Amino acid sequence: MGETSINLDLKHPELFRDKAYVDGQWVEAKSGKRFDIIDPGSDQKFATCPDMAAEDVDGAVRAAHAAFQDFRTFTPRARADLLAKFDALIREHRDDLATILVYETGKPLAEAYGEIEYAASFTRWFAGEAERIQGTTFPAAIPGRRIFTIKQPLGVVAALVPWNFPIAMVLRKASAALAAGCTMVAKPSPETPLSALTLAYLAEKAGYPKGVFNVMPTTLANTPALSEALCKHPLVKKVSFTGSTRVGKILSAHCADSLKKLTLELGGNCPFLVFDDANLEQTCDALVPLKFRHAGQACITANRVYVQRGVYDEFAGLLAQKTRQLKVGHGIDAGTTMGPLTVPAGLDKVAAQVEDARRNGATVLTGGNRVVGGPGKGGYFFEPTILTGATPAMRIAEEETFGPLLALFPFDTEEEAVRAANNTSMGLASYCFTKNVDRMWRLFENLEAGMIGLNSGNSSAAESPFGGIKDSGFGKESGKDVAINEYLITKTGTLTIEGQY
């Protein structure tokens, strides 16, 4: 590890890994180049990692393919036992994982612990799913024929993961893949490679054979070429990507020639509907953490908040009151409830959306400004911000914000609200709050999204399928049966027998 100005003070320093993990070895990039990891709460370098490139891909994929030949023969019980050991080690080292997570992403320590608990729910869930993979039998229409199916692992999987929930996104993909009997090459985001490398270390300690789980850190500059090399490698049989719709479409094109199986969890511009009969206290208590968790940097966060006119002013006042109670600061500081944005470009996007809304007639109810914070007055901080009087003409109505900004749009009728909510190319998540059960059911059916929060701001759990529709992607992660099937092939056997009893 190079010289840095930040001491992570880990309980188990051996967890800190700053080399790539390929075929059970901790290695440098072929180029020998490394890149800096920056703490978003202070804008200071605190680590470096190898800058893997396209030239490093073939070795990693071939190692994963070689490992697959043996790992695919592991019994479901053996795969379940490995995941259970992996899960136990993650929970045992949650304190150090949380610390690394704070310095990589900027999120408050309490949120880092929350992410680890959420992430470990996948290792626990898929440890059980490993032993629930089942074939089927079918009655045949033709006499003397028997029809049955078996399910087998696909092969090598490439996982391309984002920086906002780097531990959870790696484990949501890896847990299902490993449970199915696949091997994996993971490419973490340039901002957050250390948490993925820590997971590789813990997987090794859990007993996974070399080559089963590989991690290739890289810079933003090398990400397109490395990702393309993974997508086009003939030994990679599936790609799972979480990120923007623009990049998802590029990766889909890369995979088209070889017809690779794809899971794409892409962008969101999620609507949040508040009706006159909603419990406003309950609604605000759901919206504040949904919107301002990790400074609004989540694909399923609320972006456009539609409030029925009869409660618009009351709701806006209550929401502003609760939002002003958030404490902005470095994630490691006690009492911080909202940290910085992870990348400085996020500040510019939020500021531009606020300025655009102001020009088009919106009022800033609270917040609206960048914040100077963190050691040495650095860090990428923006105030939690609420806009009122929003209209469809504003950028915030069309763009995913990915920052601590929400806008309140007034509406009169249910039909109007649904029409506005669905007026987007995205379809990841939608939320609605009402005490009218008939309306609730109509909204569940009529809102165009893969996940609907019904009087709830939480749409993600290991036991429920996660994924969107429209330009928010396809395929499901987590949940019963569907997620693990993304990593399996189904073979049909047809047997003809002679004679009858």
C-alpha positions in Angstrom: 0.0 0.0 0.0 1.3 3.4 -0.9 1.7 6.4 1.4 -1.6 8.0 2.4 -2.8 10.7 4.7 -5.7 8.5 6.2 -5.4 5.8 8.8 -8.3 3.3 8.4 -7.5 1.8 11.8 -8.8 -1.7 10.9 -9.3 -4.3 13.6 -7.9 -6.9 11.2 -5.4 -5.1 8.9 -5.0 -8.3 6.8 -8.4 -7.6 5.3 -7.1 -4.6 3.5 -6.2 -5.8 0.0 -4.9 -3.5 -2.8 -4.0 -6.0 -5.5 -6.2 -7.7 -8.1 -7.3 -11.2 -7.3 -7.0 -13.7 -10.2 -6.8 -17.5 -10.0 -6.3 -17.4 -6.2 -3.3 -15.0 -6.5 -2.9 -11.3 -5.5 -1.5 -9.7 -8.7 -0.6 -6.4 -10.3 -1.8 -5.4 -13.8 0.4 -6.4 -16.7 1.2 -2.8 -17.3 2.3 -2.3 -13.7 0.1 0.8 -13.4 -1.9 1.7 -10.4 -4.6 4.3 -9.6 -5.6 6.3 -6.6 -8.7 5.7 -4.4 -10.2 9.0 -3.0 -12.2 9.5 0.2 -15.2 11.5 -1.0 -15.6 13.0 2.5 -12.2 14.8 2.4 -11.1 14.6 -1.3 -7.9 12.9 -0.1 -6.2 9.8 -1.5 -6.2 6.9 0.9 -5.2 3.9 -1.2 -4.1 2.7 -4.6 -5.1 -0.3 -6.8 -3.8 -2.1 -9.9 -5.2 -0.6 -13.2 -6.2 -3.8 -14.9 -6.8 -3.4 -18.6 -8.2 -5.4 -21.6 -4.9 -7.3 -21.8 -5.5 -8.8 -18.4 -9.0 -10.2 -19.2 -8.1 -13.4 -21.0 -6.0 -14.8 -18.1 -8.7 -14.1 -15.6 -11.5 -15.6 -17.7 -9.4 -18.7 -18.5 -8.7 -19.2 -14.8 -12.4 -18.9 -14.1 -13.2 -21.3 -16.9 -10.7 -23.9 -15.6 -12.1 -23.6 -12.1 -15.6 -24.1 -13.4 -14.8 -27.6 -14.7 -14.4 -28.7 -11.1 -16.7 -26.3 -9.3 -19.7 -27.3 -11.5 -19.4 -30.8 -10.0 -19.7 -29.6 -6.4 -22.9 -30.9 -4.8 -25.6 -28.4 -3.9 -24.8 -29.1 -0.2 -21.1 -28.3 -0.7 -22.0 -25.1 -2.5 -24.4 -24.2 0.3 -21.8 -24.9 3.0 -19.2 -22.7 1.2 -21.7 -19.8 1.0 -22.6 -20.3 4.7 -18.9 -20.0 5.6 -18.5 -16.9 3.4 -21.6 -15.4 5.1 -20.2 -16.0 8.6 -16.9 -14.4 7.7 -18.6 -11.3 6.3 -20.6 -10.9 9.4 -17.6 -11.5 11.6 -15.6 -8.7 9.9 -18.5 -6.3 9.5 -16.7 -3.5 11.4 -13.7 -3.4 9.1 -15.9 -3.8 6.0 -18.0 -0.8 7.2 -14.9 1.3 7.7 -13.6 0.6 4.2 -17.1 1.2 2.8 -17.3 4.7 4.4 -14.0 5.8 3.0 -14.8 4.5 -0.5 -18.4 5.7 -0.9 -18.7 8.5 1.7 -21.9 7.0 3.2 -22.4 7.4 7.0 -21.1 4.6 9.1 -24.7 3.5 10.2 -25.6 3.2 6.5 -22.4 1.2 5.8 -23.5 -1.3 8.5 -26.9 -1.4 6.9 -25.5 -2.2 3.5 -23.4 -5.0 5.0 -26.4 -6.5 6.7 -28.4 -6.2 3.4 -25.5 -7.6 1.4 -25.1 -10.6 3.8 -28.8 -11.4 3.4 -27.9 -12.6 -0.1 -25.2 -15.0 1.0 -27.6 -16.4 3.6 -30.5 -16.6 1.2 -28.6 -18.2 -1.7 -27.0 -20.7 0.6 -30.5 -22.1 1.0 -31.3 -21.7 -2.7 -28.3 -23.8 -3.7 -30.2 -26.9 -2.4 -33.5 -25.9 -4.0 -32.4 -26.2 -7.6 -34.8 -28.8 -9.1 -35.6 -30.4 -12.3 -39.1 -31.5 -13.4 -41.0 -34.3 -15.1 -43.9 -33.9 -17.5 -46.6 -36.3 -18.6 -46.1 -37.0 -22.3 -48.8 -36.8 -25.0 -47.3 -39.7 -26.9 -47.4 -43.3 -25.5 -44.1 -44.7 -24.4 -42.4 -41.4 -24.0 -41.1 -39.8 -20.8 -40.0 -36.1 -20.5 -37.9 -34.6 -17.8 -35.6 -31.6 -17.2 -32.4 -30.9 -15.3 -30.7 -27.6 -14.5 -27.0 -27.0 -14.8 -24.7 -23.9 -14.2 -24.0 -21.7 -17.2 -20.3 -21.3 -16.8 -18.1 -18.2 -16.3 -20.1 -15.0 -15.3 -18.8 -11.4 -15.7 -20.2 -9.1 -13.0 -19.9 -5.4 -13.6 -20.9 -3.5 -10.5 -21.5 0.1 -9.5 -20.0 2.2 -6.7 -23.1 3.2 -4.8 -23.6 -0.2 -3.0 -20.4 -2.0 -3.9 -20.6 -4.8 -1.3 -24.3 -5.5 -1.8 -24.1 -5.4 -5.6 -21.2 -7.8 -5.7 -22.8 -10.2 -3.3 -26.3 -10.0 -4.9 -24.7 -11.3 -8.2 -22.0 -13.6 -6.7 -24.2 -15.3 -4.2 -26.6 -16.5 -6.9 -23.9 -17.4 -9.3 -21.9 -19.4 -6.7 -25.0 -21.1 -5.5 -25.8 -22.2 -9.0 -22.2 -23.6 -9.5 -20.9 -20.8 -11.8 -17.5 -19.0 -11.5 -17.2 -15.3 -11.6 -14.9 -12.4 -12.8 -16.1 -9.2 -11.1 -15.1 -5.7 -12.2 -15.8 -3.2 -9.4 -16.3 0.4 -10.1 -13.1 2.5 -10.1 -14.3 4.4 -7.0 -14.8 1.3 -4.8 -12.5 -1.6 -5.6 -11.3 -2.2 -2.1 -14.5 -3.6 -0.7 -14.7 -6.1 -3.6 -11.1 -7.2 -2.9 -11.9 -7.7 0.7 -14.8 -10.0 -0.3 -12.3 -11.9 -2.5 -10.1 -12.4 0.6 -13.0 -13.6 2.7 -14.1 -15.9 -0.1 -10.6 -17.4 -0.1 -10.7 -17.9 3.6 -14.1 -19.5 3.3 -12.5 -22.2 1.1 -13.5 -21.3 -2.4 -11.1 -22.9 -4.9 -8.7 -20.7 -6.8 -10.3 -19.2 -9.9 -13.9 -19.5 -8.7 -14.1 -15.8 -7.7 -11.9 -13.2 -9.3 -11.8 -9.4 -9.0 -10.3 -7.0 -11.5 -10.1 -3.3 -10.4 -9.6 -0.7 -13.1 -9.8 3.0 -13.8 -12.6 4.8 -15.5 -10.4 5.2 -18.6 -9.8 1.5 -18.9 -13.4 0.4 -17.9 -14.9 0.5 -21.4 -12.2 -1.6 -23.1 -12.0 -4.1 -20.1 -15.8 -4.5 -20.0 -15.9 -5.0 -23.8 -13.2 -7.7 -23.5 -15.2 -9.5 -20.8 -18.5 -9.2 -22.8 -16.9 -10.5 -26.0 -14.8 -13.3 -24.5 -16.0 -16.6 -25.8 -15.6 -18.3 -22.4 -17.9 -15.8 -20.6 -21.4 -17.2 -20.8 -23.3 -14.5 -18.9 -22.9 -10.8 -18.0 -24.7 -9.1 -15.1 -24.5 -5.3 -15.0 -25.9 -2.7 -12.7 -25.5 0.9 -13.9 -26.8 3.4 -16.4 -29.2 2.7 -19.2 -26.7 4.2 -21.7 -23.9 1.8 -20.7 -26.3 -1.1 -20.4 -27.3 -0.7 -24.1 -23.6 -0.6 -25.1 -22.9 -3.8 -23.2 -26.0 -5.5 -24.7 -24.6 -4.8 -28.1 -21.2 -6.3 -27.1 -23.0 -9.5 -26.0 -25.2 -9.7 -29.0 -22.9 -11.5 -31.4 -22.3 -14.4 -29.0 -25.9 -14.4 -27.7 -24.7 -14.2 -24.1 -27.3 -14.3 -21.3 -27.7 -10.9 -19.8 -29.1 -9.4 -16.6 -29.3 -5.6 -16.8 -30.4 -3.5 -13.8 -30.3 0.0 -15.2 -31.3 3.6 -14.5 -34.4 4.8 -12.7 -36.4 8.0 -12.5 -38.7 6.7 -9.8 -42.1 8.4 -9.0 -43.5 8.7 -5.5 -47.3 9.3 -5.3 -48.9 10.8 -2.2 -52.7 10.9 -2.1 -55.0 13.0 0.1 -55.9 10.0 2.3 -52.3 9.0 3.0 -50.9 9.0 6.5 -48.5 11.9 6.0 -46.3 11.1 9.0 -45.9 7.5 7.7 -45.3 8.8 4.2 -42.6 11.3 5.2 -40.9 8.7 7.4 -40.6 6.5 4.4 -39.6 9.2 1.9 -36.8 10.8 3.9 -34.6 7.7 4.1 -35.6 6.5 0.7 -34.5 9.8 -0.9 -31.5 10.8 1.2 -29.9 7.5 2.0 -26.4 7.6 0.6 -27.1 11.3 -0.4 -29.8 10.1 -2.9 -27.3 7.9 -4.9 -29.5 4.9 -5.4 -31.3 3.7 -8.6 -34.5 3.0 -6.7 -34.6 6.4 -4.8 -37.6 8.7 -5.3 -36.9 11.3 -7.9 -40.3 12.8 -8.7 -42.8 13.2 -5.8 -46.4 13.7 -6.9 -48.6 15.1 -4.1 -52.3 15.5 -4.4 -53.3 19.1 -4.1 -55.4 18.8 -1.0 -52.4 17.9 1.2 -49.6 19.5 -0.9 -48.7 22.4 1.4 -49.1 20.3 4.6 -46.9 17.5 3.2 -44.3 19.9 1.9 -44.0 21.6 5.4 -43.7 18.2 7.2 -41.2 16.9 4.7 -39.0 20.0 5.0 -39.1 19.8 8.8 -37.9 16.2 8.8 -35.3 16.9 6.1 -33.8 19.8 8.0 -33.0 17.3 10.9 -30.4 15.5 8.7 -26.8 16.2 9.7 -24.4 16.5 6.8 -20.8 15.5 7.4 -18.0 12.9 6.9 -19.4 9.4 7.1 -17.0 8.3 9.8 -18.1 11.2 12.2 -20.5 10.3 14.9 -23.9 11.8 14.3 -23.6 12.2 10.6 -26.9 11.1 8.9 -26.0 12.1 5.3 -22.5 12.0 3.8 -21.0 13.4 0.6 -21.7 12.4 -3.0 -19.2 9.8 -4.1 -18.0 11.6 -7.2 -17.5 15.3 -7.8 -19.4 15.2 -11.0 -22.5 14.4 -8.9 -22.3 17.9 -7.4 -22.4 19.6 -10.7 -25.5 17.6 -11.8 -27.5 18.4 -8.7 -26.5 22.1 -8.8 -27.5 22.2 -12.5 -30.9 20.7 -11.8 -31.6 23.1 -9.0 -30.6 26.1 -11.1 -32.8 24.8 -14.0 -35.8 24.4 -11.7 -35.3 27.9 -10.3 -35.2 29.4 -13.8 -38.4 27.5 -14.6 -40.4 28.7 -11.6 -39.7 26.2 -8.8 -39.1 27.3 -5.2 -36.3 25.9 -3.0 -38.1 24.9 0.2 -34.9 23.8 1.9 -31.3 23.3 0.9 -30.2 24.1 -2.6 -26.5 24.7 -2.1 -23.1 23.0 -2.0 -21.6 22.5 1.4 -17.9 23.0 2.4 -17.1 20.1 4.8 -14.8 17.4 5.7 -11.1 17.6 6.9 -9.2 20.3 5.1 -12.5 21.7 3.8 -12.7 19.1 1.1 -15.3 16.6 0.2 -18.2 16.5 -2.2 -21.2 17.8 -0.1 -24.5 19.1 -1.1 -27.4 20.1 1.1 -30.5 17.9 1.2 -32.8 19.8 -1.1 -36.6 20.0 -1.7 -38.1 21.9 -4.5 -41.8 22.9 -4.7 -43.8 24.0 -7.7 -42.1 21.5 -10.0 -43.4 21.1 -13.6 -42.7 18.6 -16.4 -40.7 21.2 -18.2 -37.8 20.9 -15.7 -34.8 18.7 -16.0 -35.6 16.9 -12.8 -38.8 15.6 -14.4 -36.8 13.8 -17.1 -33.4 13.0 -15.6 -32.3 10.6 -12.9 -30.8 12.9 -10.3 -28.6 10.6 -8.3 -28.2 13.2 -5.6 -29.9 14.7 -2.5 -32.6 16.5 -4.4 -36.3 15.9 -4.8 -39.1 17.9 -6.4 -42.8 18.1 -5.4 -45.3 18.0 -8.3 -48.9 18.8 -7.5 -51.7 16.7 -9.0 -55.5 16.5 -8.8 -56.7 13.1 -9.9 -55.4 9.5 -9.7 -55.5 9.2 -13.5 -53.4 12.4 -13.8 -50.8 11.1 -11.3 -50.5 7.7 -13.0 -50.1 9.3 -16.4 -47.3 11.6 -15.1 -45.6 8.8 -13.1 -45.5 6.6 -16.2 -44.3 9.4 -18.5 -40.7 8.2 -18.5 -38.6 5.7 -20.5 -37.6 4.2 -17.1 -39.5 1.6 -15.2 -37.5 0.4 -12.2 -39.5 1.3 -9.1 -42.6 3.3 -8.2 -44.1 4.2 -4.8 -47.6 5.1 -3.8 -49.1 6.1 -0.4 -52.9 5.8 0.1 -55.3 4.2 2.6 -57.8 3.3 -0.2 -57.3 -0.4 -0.8 -59.1 -0.3 -4.2 -56.8 2.5 -5.4 -53.8 0.7 -4.0 -54.6 -2.4 -6.2 -55.2 -0.2 -9.2 -51.9 1.5 -8.8 -50.1 -1.8 -8.3 -51.5 -2.9 -11.7 -51.2 0.4 -13.6 -47.8 1.9 -12.5 -45.2 0.9 -15.1 -42.3 -0.4 -13.0 -40.8 -3.7 -12.0 -41.2 -3.0 -8.3 -44.0 -1.1 -6.6 -43.8 0.2 -3.0 -47.3 0.1 -1.5 -47.2 2.4 1.6 -43.6 1.4 1.7 -40.3 3.0 0.7 -38.3 -0.2 0.7 -38.5 -2.4 -2.4 -35.4 -4.5 -2.0 -34.9 -7.7 0.0 -33.1 -11.0 -0.7 -36.4 -12.9 -0.7 -38.1 -10.6 -3.3 -37.2 -10.3 -7.1 -35.4 -7.1 -7.9 -35.4 -5.7 -11.4 -37.1 -3.2 -13.8 -38.9 -2.9 -17.1 -38.7 -0.6 -20.1 -35.3 1.2 -20.2 -34.6 0.1 -16.6 -33.4 -3.3 -17.9 -34.4 -6.9 -17.7 -33.9 -10.0 -15.7 -34.2 -10.4 -11.9 -31.7 -10.5 -9.1 -32.7 -12.0 -5.7 -35.9 -13.7 -4.9 -37.2 -17.2 -5.0 -36.2 -19.3 -8.0 -36.0 -16.5 -10.5 -32.6 -15.1 -9.6 -30.7 -18.3 -9.5 -32.3 -19.4 -12.8 -30.5 -16.5 -14.4 -27.3 -18.5 -13.8 -28.7 -21.9 -14.9 -29.5 -23.6 -18.2 -32.4 -26.1 -18.5 -31.9 -29.3 -20.4 -34.8 -31.3 -21.6 -34.5 -35.1 -21.8 -36.9 -37.2 -23.8 -36.9 -41.0 -23.3 -38.7 -43.5 -25.4 -39.4 -46.9 -23.7 -40.7 -50.1 -25.2 -43.5 -52.1 -23.7 -46.2 -51.3 -21.2 -47.1 -53.0 -17.9 
